[in-house]
Amino acid sequence: MAPALRRCQSRPTFELVMAIDLDAGLQRFGFTGFRPGQREAVETLLDVGRVLLVAPTGGGKSLTYQLPAALLPGTTLVISPLIALMHDQVAALEARGVPATYLAGTLDGGEIRRRMGALARGRYKLAYVAPERLTFDGFRQLVGGLECPLVAVDEAHCISEWGHDFRPEYMQIGELLGLLPGARVLACTATATPVVRDEILERLGLPADTPQHVRGFARPSLAFRVHQTRSKGEREGRVDSALAEALTAPGAGRGTAILYAATRRQTEEEAARLDAAGWNAAAYHAGMDGEAREAVQRAFSGGGQEIVVATNAFGMGIDRPDVRCIVHLAPPGSVEAYYQEAGRAGRDGAPALCLLLVSSGDMALRRRLIESDVEGRVPDPETVAHRWNLFLELMRWSEGGGCRHDAILRYFGDEEETLAGCGRCDVCLELDDGAGPDTAEVSTIVRQALCGVARVHGRFGIGAAARLLRGADDLRLQRAGLDNTATFGVLSERAEEWILTLLRRCVTAGWVDFQGGDRPVVVVTDEGYDVIHERRPARLLLPPAAAERGPRAAPRAGARRPAPPLELEEDARDLFEALRTWRLETAREAGVPPYVVASDRSLRDIAALRPAGLEALRTAHGIGPAKAEKYGTEILTIVREAGTSAAPAPGD
């Protein structure tokens, strides 16, 4: 039996104290038990009245709002951009005896009016609403008269202007919640980065202490692979091999596949090619009329479509468990976007293949897409720079060097579920096959590289570290006396680009990080020193001999670079959370997104450094003179207070 539902001060409409039997409600949905974290999220929602739920694609977020909606009096509103999800979930709810409907632009005016009339009469327990519906005065008037116990915001990351899937219509949701002061609020997203979560709270008007439930992102059954392709023929060969491995042959009944393309033209060309090769393939993109897109979605959901070649909108909300293969013909805009799309594979827990193809033209194409007008709006330079950095993060991940699965978990801050190697991705397989350099040679080279970084630790950038290891003629190294150290020229037989690639792989592995503002310097992390002193194995894939022809995973030396989040100790994690609360409150007062105040990386750096003064604060990533002057006093106060609270009591 769940705890009694208590009236929350921020939800004054609910004066009745009621007990809710979650297990009985679960049985009504046909389930025998909760997935990990589901019960806790539902109980928090009922008890506190607000929750931000972060769970990976296919992690069972829908039940978290469907179950309370079925048990609470009144009609729950679900804001969702996913028409396919609306249709499928409404059909499933009706089949379980839970009255539900949806309102979206795909319905004609008469049908919308009929459903809104039934909604006003309390006919439904759940009503799914497309975000554009929130702008209609008639809908807002209807909402004002509803008995609404809960508003669920699905795909809540779409409210973040800094996120990978921003939708302007989501900016209306905060006003909608103002019309329903007694409703509980559940925001669901599969994007776990703290800065996006903070912006969700800010845009929805939720307090900084809103409970955040973050569930595991580990997907060890997915085999991640990345291939650099240099021609159209090579790309098509990689696609054909992946489909043959995952699905065996056309019509074999081994499951389905989704191929993601960067352009509409590419979706049509690749679908036609695969169809000609015998696969049951169809294209899907926003340029098709609504009826044609819906037909493809229905065929895929119902098992009649073997392969869909699509732009990134396809697959959102479609719960197909037997997707055995996801292929990206070109990289998407970020790690978040990639993991969300790749996560549509293997929802049944069985092995699945996720292939990302990269080529030399990807960066120019992505830059053009980032800078393009969106519905007549030219993106501002700050937004362009942020989205470009998100893309560079994915490019660095694609370069590899360490386990791809673990690198993604580190990116999302999920250190606890890292596996020290998944054993399935292309990097792990290559590390284990014994065909490359032996372990002793790799360890020696990696330790030499890290020693080079240690020599310039906190003084110079990654380019200087590479030139030190290469033994290059560099005036700065000479003035610092570094040309007389034992590390100078220790990798002189390697090309400078090869050394830079190796150092970037050390960043991805968490052994090297960046500090500073516009001209960041490199530092060796605690884990990196463990590798140097052989307390931790140097499990890393060395760059290929022709590394300079591979995808560039980071901007030129000396430019701002994203880095994986630091693995923080417990007290530093507490300080990081305190800094997040300050960031959200500061952003709310200034009317700007939280990212404008400080990035996650900046806050993690501050939490790890614990600066005692402004000079030390300015060594943290992204904290230049302007931010140090503007926010320094407040930040240092938080650091001092955290240090006081963490200090042992007398006599301890």
NULOSE-285471 format. One record per residue (C-alpha): residue in one letter; residue number from 1; z, y, x. Coordinates in steps of 0.1 Angstrom, whole numbers. Each point is the difference from the previous one (the first is absolute). Example, Ala and Ser with C-alpha at 12.3 -4.5 7.8 and 13.67 -1.06 7.14 Angstrom:
2
> res; n; pz; py; px
> a; 1; 78; -45; 123
> s; 2; -7; 34; 14
This chain:
652
> res; n; pz; py; px
> m; 1; 0; 0; 0
> a; 2; -10; 34; 14
> p; 3; 26; 28; 2
> a; 4; 5; 20; -31
> l; 5; -25; 28; -4
> r; 6; 20; 32; 5
> r; 7; -10; 34; -11
> c; 8; -13; 20; 30
> q; 9; 9; 37; 1
> s; 10; -36; 8; 9
> r; 11; -12; -20; -30
> p; 12; 20; 15; -29
> t; 13; -20; -16; -28
> f; 14; 16; -33; 5
> e; 15; 35; 2; -14
> l; 16; 2; -36; -11
> v; 17; 15; -25; 24
> m; 18; -18; -32; -2
> a; 19; -1; -33; 18
> i; 20; -33; -14; 9
> d; 21; -6; -37; 8
> l; 22; -27; 1; 27
> d; 23; -3; -37; 3
> a; 24; -8; -4; -37
> g; 25; -26; 28; 3
> l; 26; -15; -17; 30
> q; 27; -5; -33; -19
> r; 28; -18; 20; -27
> f; 29; -26; 9; 27
> g; 30; -3; -36; 9
> f; 31; 18; 1; 34
> t; 32; 28; -21; 12
> g; 33; 13; 23; 26
> f; 34; -4; 34; 17
> r; 35; -19; 5; 33
> p; 36; 21; 14; 28
> g; 37; 12; 35; -7
> q; 38; -12; 2; -36
> r; 39; 33; -5; -17
> e; 40; 17; 26; 22
> a; 41; -27; 25; -7
> v; 42; 2; -5; -38
> e; 43; 38; 2; 0
> t; 44; -1; 32; 20
> l; 45; -25; 15; -24
> l; 46; 21; -9; -30
> d; 47; 33; 12; 16
> v; 48; -10; 31; 20
> g; 49; -31; 11; -19
> r; 50; -24; 5; 28
> v; 51; -15; -22; 27
> l; 52; -28; 3; 26
> l; 53; -13; -35; 5
> v; 54; -21; -9; 30
> a; 55; -15; -35; 1
> p; 56; -33; -14; 13
> t; 57; -31; -7; -21
> g; 58; 7; -30; -21
> g; 59; 38; 3; 5
> g; 60; 8; 0; -38
> k; 61; 6; 37; -6
> s; 62; -13; -1; -36
> l; 63; 29; -22; -12
> t; 64; 24; 26; 13
> y; 65; -10; 24; -28
> q; 66; -14; -25; -26
> l; 67; 33; -18; -3
> p; 68; 22; 31; -7
> a; 69; -27; 13; -23
> a; 70; 2; -31; -21
> l; 71; 38; 1; -2
> l; 72; 6; 37; -5
> p; 73; -4; 18; -33
> g; 74; -31; 22; -4
> t; 75; -33; 2; 18
> t; 76; -4; 0; 38
> l; 77; -28; 20; 16
> v; 78; -18; -14; 30
> i; 79; -22; 24; 19
> s; 80; -27; -19; 19
> p; 81; -35; 9; 13
> l; 82; -11; -37; -3
> i; 83; -20; -6; -31
> a; 84; -4; -37; 9
> l; 85; 38; -4; 4
> m; 86; 6; 17; -34
> h; 87; -24; -23; -18
> d; 88; 12; -32; 16
> q; 89; 38; 8; -3
> v; 90; -3; 12; -36
> a; 91; -18; -33; -9
> a; 92; 27; -20; 19
> l; 93; 29; 19; -17
> e; 94; -15; -4; -35
> a; 95; -3; -38; 7
> r; 96; 37; 0; 7
> g; 97; 8; 18; -32
> v; 98; 7; 34; 16
> p; 99; -20; 27; -18
> a; 100; -20; 21; 25
> t; 101; -30; 22; 2
> y; 102; -18; 23; 25
> l; 103; -17; 34; -2
> a; 104; -29; 6; 24
> g; 105; -34; 18; 1
> t; 106; -18; -33; -5
> l; 107; 10; 0; -37
> d; 108; -19; 20; -26
> g; 109; 17; 30; -18
> g; 110; 7; -19; -32
> e; 111; 17; -29; 17
> i; 112; 21; 24; 21
> r; 113; 12; 19; -32
> r; 114; 8; -33; -17
> r; 115; 21; -12; 30
> m; 116; 18; 34; 3
> g; 117; 9; -1; -37
> a; 118; 15; -35; 4
> l; 119; 18; 12; 31
> a; 120; 15; 29; -19
> r; 121; 13; -24; -26
> g; 122; 18; -21; 27
> r; 123; -24; -30; -4
> y; 124; 0; -8; 37
> k; 125; 26; -10; 27
> l; 126; -23; 10; 28
> a; 127; -28; 25; 2
> y; 128; -22; 2; 31
> v; 129; -14; 35; 6
> a; 130; -27; 11; 24
> p; 131; 12; 31; 20
> e; 132; -28; 22; -14
> r; 133; 14; -4; -35
> l; 134; 31; 20; 11
> t; 135; -21; 33; -1
> f; 136; -7; -3; -37
> d; 137; 22; 22; -22
> g; 138; -1; -25; -29
> f; 139; 14; -27; 22
> r; 140; 28; 22; 13
> q; 141; 10; 9; -35
> l; 142; 0; -37; -9
> v; 143; 22; -8; 30
> g; 144; 25; 26; -10
> g; 145; 8; -19; -31
> l; 146; 2; -35; 15
> e; 147; 31; -20; 5
> c; 148; -8; -8; 36
> p; 149; 26; -19; 20
> l; 150; -21; -4; 32
> v; 151; -29; 16; 18
> a; 152; -16; -23; 27
> v; 153; -23; 17; 25
> d; 154; -22; -27; 15
> e; 155; -19; 6; 32
> a; 156; 24; 29; 5
> h; 157; -14; 7; 35
> c; 158; -30; 16; -18
> i; 159; 22; 31; -5
> s; 160; 1; 6; 38
> e; 161; -25; 25; 12
> w; 162; 5; -14; 35
> g; 163; -4; -36; -11
> h; 164; -31; -22; 2
> d; 165; -8; 0; -38
> f; 166; 9; 35; -13
> r; 167; -8; 6; -37
> p; 168; 4; 36; -12
> e; 169; 8; -12; -36
> y; 170; 33; -15; 13
> m; 171; 13; 36; 6
> q; 172; 5; 2; -38
> i; 173; 26; -28; -1
> g; 174; 29; 23; 10
> e; 175; -7; 22; -31
> l; 176; -2; -31; -22
> l; 177; 34; -11; 12
> g; 178; 13; 34; -9
> l; 179; -9; -8; -36
> l; 180; 21; -32; 1
> p; 181; 33; 9; 16
> g; 182; 17; -31; -13
> a; 183; -25; -25; 14
> r; 184; 6; -22; 30
> v; 185; -25; 3; 27
> l; 186; -15; -28; 21
> a; 187; -25; 9; 27
> c; 188; -19; -29; 15
> t; 189; -22; 0; 31
> a; 190; -12; -24; 27
> t; 191; 0; 28; 26
> a; 192; 33; -2; 19
> t; 193; -1; 28; 25
> p; 194; 31; 22; -5
> v; 195; -18; 33; 0
> v; 196; -22; -11; -30
> r; 197; 31; -13; -18
> d; 198; 17; 34; 5
> e; 199; -31; 18; -14
> i; 200; 1; -22; -31
> l; 201; 36; 10; -7
> e; 202; -8; 36; 6
> r; 203; -31; 1; -23
> l; 204; 18; -19; -28
> g; 205; 30; 22; 2
> l; 206; 24; -29; 8
> p; 207; 31; 6; 21
> a; 208; 1; -9; 37
> d; 209; 27; -27; -7
> t; 210; -24; -19; -23
> p; 211; 5; -37; 9
> q; 212; -30; -14; 20
> h; 213; -6; -37; -1
> v; 214; -23; -11; 28
> r; 215; -10; -37; -1
> g; 216; -16; -21; 28
> f; 217; -35; 6; 12
> a; 218; -4; -31; 20
> r; 219; -32; -20; -10
> p; 220; -1; -27; 27
> s; 221; -25; -20; -20
> l; 222; -27; 27; 6
> a; 223; -21; -5; 32
> f; 224; -9; 35; 12
> r; 225; -31; 3; 22
> v; 226; -20; 29; 14
> h; 227; -35; -1; 15
> q; 228; -20; 27; 16
> t; 229; -36; -2; -11
> r; 230; -29; 17; 18
> s; 231; -28; -7; -25
> k; 232; -7; -6; -36
> g; 233; -10; -36; 7
> e; 234; 33; -6; 18
> r; 235; 20; 14; -29
> e; 236; -18; -22; -25
> g; 237; 6; -30; 22
> r; 238; 37; 7; 1
> v; 239; 1; 3; -38
> d; 240; -19; -32; -5
> s; 241; 23; -19; 24
> a; 242; 31; 13; -17
> l; 243; -13; -10; -35
> a; 244; -9; -34; 13
> e; 245; 34; -5; 15
> a; 246; 19; 12; -30
> l; 247; -21; -12; -29
> t; 248; -21; -27; 17
> a; 249; -32; 5; -20
> p; 250; -14; 18; -31
> g; 251; 13; -17; -32
> a; 252; 25; -22; 19
> g; 253; 29; 12; -22
> r; 254; 22; 8; 29
> g; 255; 10; 35; -13
> t; 256; -14; 35; 1
> a; 257; -6; 28; 25
> i; 258; 0; 38; 0
> l; 259; -21; 20; 24
> y; 260; 8; 37; 4
> a; 261; -27; 25; 11
> a; 262; 3; 37; 9
> t; 263; -30; 11; -21
> r; 264; -16; -8; -33
> r; 265; -33; -8; 16
> q; 266; 16; -26; 23
> t; 267; 16; -18; -30
> e; 268; -33; -4; -17
> e; 269; -19; -11; 32
> e; 270; 27; -26; 10
> a; 271; 4; -13; -36
> a; 272; -38; -5; -2
> r; 273; -1; -18; 34
> l; 274; 28; -24; -9
> d; 275; -15; -6; -34
> a; 276; -33; -9; 17
> a; 277; 19; -24; 22
> g; 278; 13; -19; -30
> w; 279; 34; 16; -6
> n; 280; 9; 13; -34
> a; 281; 5; 36; 12
> a; 282; 1; 33; -18
> a; 283; 4; 36; 11
> y; 284; 27; 24; -14
> h; 285; 3; 37; 6
> a; 286; 7; 33; -18
> g; 287; -37; 8; -4
> m; 288; -5; -29; -24
> d; 289; 5; 7; -37
> g; 290; 33; -10; -15
> e; 291; -13; -30; -20
> a; 292; -16; -15; 31
> r; 293; 32; 4; 21
> e; 294; 21; -15; -28
> a; 295; -24; -30; -2
> v; 296; 5; -6; 37
> q; 297; 38; 2; -3
> r; 298; 0; -23; -30
> a; 299; -22; -26; 18
> f; 300; 22; 1; 31
> s; 301; 33; -2; -19
> g; 302; -13; -28; -22
> g; 303; -13; -21; 29
> g; 304; -37; 6; -6
> q; 305; -6; 22; 31
> e; 306; 2; -16; 34
> i; 307; -4; 31; 22
> v; 308; 3; 37; -7
> v; 309; -12; 26; 25
> a; 310; 17; 32; -9
> t; 311; 13; 34; 10
> n; 312; 38; 3; 3
> a; 313; 7; 5; -38
> f; 314; -7; -37; -8
> g; 315; 28; -25; 0
> m; 316; 28; 24; -9
> g; 317; 21; -17; -27
> i; 318; -21; -31; -1
> d; 319; 24; -30; 4
> r; 320; -24; -27; 13
> p; 321; 21; -25; 20
> d; 322; -28; -19; 17
> v; 323; -17; 28; 20
> r; 324; -5; -19; 33
> c; 325; -19; 26; 19
> i; 326; 1; 38; 3
> v; 327; -26; 16; 23
> h; 328; -2; 37; 8
> l; 329; -35; 9; 11
> a; 330; 14; 32; 14
> p; 331; 36; 12; 5
> p; 332; 17; 18; -29
> g; 333; 19; 32; 4
> s; 334; 35; -12; 12
> v; 335; 22; -30; 7
> e; 336; 15; 5; -35
> a; 337; -34; -3; -16
> y; 338; -10; -30; 21
> y; 339; 32; -20; -6
> q; 340; -1; 8; -38
> e; 341; -36; -13; -2
> a; 342; 4; -29; 24
> g; 343; 32; -9; -20
> r; 344; -22; -10; -30
> a; 345; -7; -32; 19
> g; 346; 21; -31; -2
> r; 347; 23; 10; -29
> d; 348; 6; -37; -7
> g; 349; 16; -3; 34
> a; 350; -28; -22; 14
> p; 351; -18; 10; 32
> a; 352; -26; 28; -2
> l; 353; -22; 18; 25
> c; 354; -1; 38; 4
> l; 355; -28; 12; 22
> l; 356; -5; 37; 11
> l; 357; -33; 9; 15
> v; 358; -2; 31; 22
> s; 359; -30; 17; 17
> s; 360; -7; 30; 21
> g; 361; -11; 21; -30
> d; 362; 33; -4; -19
> m; 363; 18; 30; 13
> a; 364; -28; 24; -7
> l; 365; -4; -14; -35
> r; 366; 37; 2; -8
> r; 367; 2; 36; 13
> r; 368; -28; 10; -23
> l; 369; 17; -17; -30
> i; 370; 33; 17; 8
> e; 371; -16; 35; 3
> s; 372; -22; -5; -31
> d; 373; 6; 20; -32
> v; 374; 21; -19; -26
> e; 375; -9; 11; -35
> g; 376; -11; 34; 13
> r; 377; 32; 5; 21
> v; 378; -4; 4; 38
> p; 379; 30; -16; 16
> d; 380; 21; 23; 21
> p; 381; 2; -5; 38
> e; 382; 36; -13; -1
> t; 383; -10; -27; -25
> v; 384; -31; -9; 21
> a; 385; 21; -3; 31
> h; 386; 26; -22; -17
> r; 387; -26; -24; -15
> w; 388; -18; -2; 33
> n; 389; 32; -10; 17
> l; 390; 5; -27; -27
> f; 391; -34; -13; 8
> l; 392; 6; 0; 38
> e; 393; 32; -21; -7
> l; 394; -22; -26; -16
> m; 395; -25; 2; 29
> r; 396; 28; -6; 25
> w; 397; 12; -30; -20
> s; 398; -35; -14; 0
> e; 399; -1; 1; 38
> g; 400; 28; -26; 0
> g; 401; 18; -13; 30
> g; 402; 29; -14; -18
> c; 403; 6; -19; -33
> r; 404; -19; 18; -27
> h; 405; 25; -11; -27
> d; 406; 30; 12; 19
> a; 407; -17; 33; 8
> i; 408; -5; 8; -37
> l; 409; 36; -8; -8
> r; 410; 11; 24; 28
> y; 411; -22; 27; -14
> f; 412; 18; -3; -34
> g; 413; 34; -1; 17
> d; 414; 6; -37; -10
> e; 415; 13; -12; 34
> e; 416; 22; -27; -15
> e; 417; -29; -21; -12
> t; 418; -20; 1; 33
> l; 419; -8; -35; 12
> a; 420; -4; 6; 38
> g; 421; -36; -12; -7
> c; 422; -14; -13; -33
> g; 423; -20; -28; 17
> r; 424; -30; 7; -24
> c; 425; -16; 33; 9
> d; 426; -28; 2; 26
> v; 427; 22; 15; 26
> c; 428; 27; -28; -3
> l; 429; -27; -27; 1
> e; 430; -15; 15; 31
> l; 431; 34; 3; 17
> d; 432; 7; -36; -8
> d; 433; -33; -16; 10
> g; 434; 6; 3; 37
> a; 435; -36; 12; 7
> g; 436; 10; 34; 12
> p; 437; 21; 11; 30
> d; 438; 31; -21; 5
> t; 439; 34; 13; -12
> a; 440; 12; 9; 34
> e; 441; -30; 22; 7
> v; 442; 3; 17; -34
> s; 443; 37; 6; 6
> t; 444; -7; 15; 34
> i; 445; -27; 24; -12
> v; 446; 20; 11; -30
> r; 447; 31; 6; 21
> q; 448; -21; 20; 24
> a; 449; -14; 21; -28
> l; 450; 35; 7; -14
> c; 451; 13; 9; 34
> g; 452; -27; 26; 2
> v; 453; 11; 15; -33
> a; 454; 36; -1; 12
> r; 455; -10; 21; 30
> v; 456; -14; 28; -22
> h; 457; 27; -6; -27
> g; 458; 5; 32; -20
> r; 459; -21; 21; 24
> f; 460; -37; -8; -6
> g; 461; -23; -14; -26
> i; 462; -17; -34; -2
> g; 463; -31; 12; 19
> a; 464; 22; 8; 31
> a; 465; 16; -34; -2
> a; 466; -34; -16; 0
> r; 467; -12; 21; 30
> l; 468; 32; -9; 19
> l; 469; -6; -37; -5
> r; 470; -37; 5; 9
> g; 471; 9; 19; 31
> a; 472; -22; 30; -10
> d; 473; -1; 33; 18
> d; 474; 21; 22; -22
> l; 475; 17; 32; 10
> r; 476; 28; -3; -24
> l; 477; 9; -34; 13
> q; 478; -1; 13; 36
> r; 479; 22; 30; -8
> a; 480; 26; -24; -16
> g; 481; -1; -23; 30
> l; 482; -12; -29; -22
> d; 483; -29; -8; 23
> n; 484; 26; -12; 26
> t; 485; 16; -25; -23
> a; 486; -5; -38; 0
> t; 487; -15; 2; -35
> f; 488; -29; 23; 11
> g; 489; -33; -19; -1
> v; 490; 17; -33; -9
> l; 491; -28; -7; -25
> s; 492; -28; 17; 21
> e; 493; -24; -29; -7
> r; 494; 0; 8; -37
> a; 495; -20; 28; -17
> e; 496; 20; 29; -13
> e; 497; -12; -7; -36
> w; 498; 12; -36; 3
> i; 499; 34; 12; 12
> l; 500; 2; 25; -30
> t; 501; -8; -28; -24
> l; 502; 28; -21; 16
> l; 503; 25; 28; -4
> r; 504; -10; 6; -36
> r; 505; 6; -37; -6
> c; 506; 34; 4; 15
> v; 507; 6; 28; -25
> t; 508; -10; -23; -29
> a; 509; 24; -27; 14
> g; 510; 28; 26; -2
> w; 511; 6; 2; 38
> v; 512; -14; 35; 5
> d; 513; 4; 30; -22
> f; 514; -8; 37; -1
> q; 515; 23; 30; -1
> g; 516; -6; 37; -2
> g; 517; -21; 23; -22
> d; 518; -37; 9; 5
> r; 519; -1; -14; 35
> p; 520; 21; -32; -3
> v; 521; 13; -18; 30
> v; 522; 4; -38; 4
> v; 523; 33; -19; 2
> v; 524; 10; -36; 5
> t; 525; 20; -13; -30
> d; 526; 31; -22; 3
> e; 527; -22; -30; -8
> g; 528; -24; 11; 27
> y; 529; 28; 0; 26
> d; 530; 9; -35; -12
> v; 531; -36; -11; 9
> i; 532; 2; 17; 34
> h; 533; 32; -18; 8
> e; 534; -13; -33; -15
> r; 535; 26; -1; -27
> r; 536; -28; -1; -26
> p; 537; -34; -19; 4
> a; 538; -31; 21; 6
> r; 539; -20; -16; -28
> l; 540; -31; 21; -1
> l; 541; -38; -5; 0
> l; 542; -16; 19; 29
> p; 543; -30; 22; -8
> p; 544; -35; -15; 5
> a; 545; -19; 9; 31
> a; 546; -23; 23; -21
> a; 547; 29; 18; -17
> e; 548; -18; 33; 3
> r; 549; -26; -13; -26
> g; 550; 27; -9; -25
> p; 551; 12; 21; -29
> r; 552; 20; 30; 11
> a; 553; 34; -5; -15
> a; 554; 16; 33; 9
> p; 555; -11; 36; 7
> r; 556; -7; 12; 35
> a; 557; 29; 2; 25
> g; 558; 23; 29; -7
> a; 559; -7; 2; -37
> r; 560; 25; -7; -27
> r; 561; 2; -38; -6
> p; 562; 18; -20; -27
> a; 563; 23; -27; 11
> p; 564; 19; -29; -15
> p; 565; 35; 9; -13
> l; 566; 28; -6; 24
> e; 567; 23; -29; -6
> l; 568; 32; 19; -7
> e; 569; 36; -11; 4
> e; 570; 22; 0; -31
> d; 571; 16; 34; 6
> a; 572; -34; 15; 9
> r; 573; -14; -14; -33
> d; 574; 28; 17; -19
> l; 575; -9; 33; 18
> f; 576; -37; -6; -9
> e; 577; 9; -3; -37
> a; 578; 21; 32; 2
> l; 579; -29; 18; 15
> r; 580; -23; -13; -27
> t; 581; 23; 14; -27
> w; 582; 0; 34; 18
> r; 583; -38; -1; 3
> l; 584; -4; -7; -37
> e; 585; 23; 28; -10
> t; 586; -16; 24; 24
> a; 587; -35; -9; -12
> r; 588; 11; 4; -36
> e; 589; 14; 35; 6
> a; 590; -31; 11; 19
> g; 591; -24; -16; -25
> v; 592; -19; -20; 26
> p; 593; -5; -37; 6
> p; 594; 28; -16; 22
> y; 595; -26; -8; 27
> v; 596; -4; 38; 6
> v; 597; 37; 2; 9
> a; 598; 0; -30; 24
> s; 599; -17; -34; 3
> d; 600; 18; -33; 0
> r; 601; -7; -3; 37
> s; 602; 17; 33; 7
> l; 603; 31; -10; -20
> r; 604; 2; -34; 17
> d; 605; -3; 17; 34
> i; 606; 28; 24; -8
> a; 607; 22; -29; -13
> a; 608; -6; -19; 33
> l; 609; 4; 30; 23
> r; 610; 30; 16; -18
> p; 611; -7; 34; 16
> a; 612; 30; 22; 7
> g; 613; -20; 33; 2
> l; 614; -33; 17; -7
> e; 615; -15; -9; 34
> a; 616; 7; -37; -5
> l; 617; -12; 2; -36
> r; 618; -34; 13; 12
> t; 619; -6; -32; 19
> a; 620; -2; -18; -33
> h; 621; -35; -8; -13
> g; 622; -15; 28; -21
> i; 623; 28; 25; 6
> g; 624; -16; 29; 17
> p; 625; 15; 35; 4
> a; 626; -8; 11; -35
> k; 627; 16; -29; -17
> a; 628; 30; 0; 24
> e; 629; 6; 37; -9
> k; 630; -5; -5; -37
> y; 631; 20; -33; -5
> g; 632; 19; -5; 32
> t; 633; 34; 12; -11
> e; 634; -1; -22; -32
> i; 635; -12; -31; 19
> l; 636; 26; 4; 28
> t; 637; 27; 4; -27
> i; 638; -11; -33; -16
> v; 639; 0; -17; 34
> r; 640; 35; 12; 8
> e; 641; 14; -10; -34
> a; 642; -15; -35; 4
> g; 643; 16; -2; 35
> t; 644; 33; 10; -14
> s; 645; -1; -25; -29
> a; 646; -11; -28; 24
> a; 647; 28; 7; 25
> p; 648; 29; -25; 0
> a; 649; 33; 10; -15
> p; 650; 29; 5; 24
> g; 651; 15; -33; 10
> d; 652; -32; -20; -7
